[in-house]
Amino acid sequence: MDFDWDKWSDRPGCSLKQREIEESFEDPFSVRLLPDAPRFSVNARYFNFGKTSSGEGVFAVYRANGRQIQVVCARLFTPEEGFFYERQQDKLLSNNGGSG
């Protein structure tokens, strides 16, 4: 996965390091969504819920052009997002565990 960090320095207030954000995308259990709200779909923005190698949950809004990912903003999970991520993992594991 290739990231475009050229405009990232314009994101004041983000306490996450670029590496932490990249790790959240590399999470094999990350959840990626295309939001159905018109304001996001017009600009082709997506959501990623993933964890860093240290287990921190990261929520990111990003754009992708097929070659690179440009992170628009990123922050740690809220409690609700952490619950959503865990529920998605439970669904995934229960679906895979039941077949076979």
Secondary structure as UniProt FT lines:
FT   STRAND          2..3
FT   TURN            6..7
FT   HELIX           8..10
FT   TURN            12..13
FT   HELIX           18..26
FT   TURN            28..29
FT   STRAND          31..33
FT   HELIX           38..41
FT   TURN            42..44
FT   STRAND          45..51
FT   TURN            53..54
FT   STRAND          57..64
FT   STRAND          68..76
FT   HELIX           79..98
//
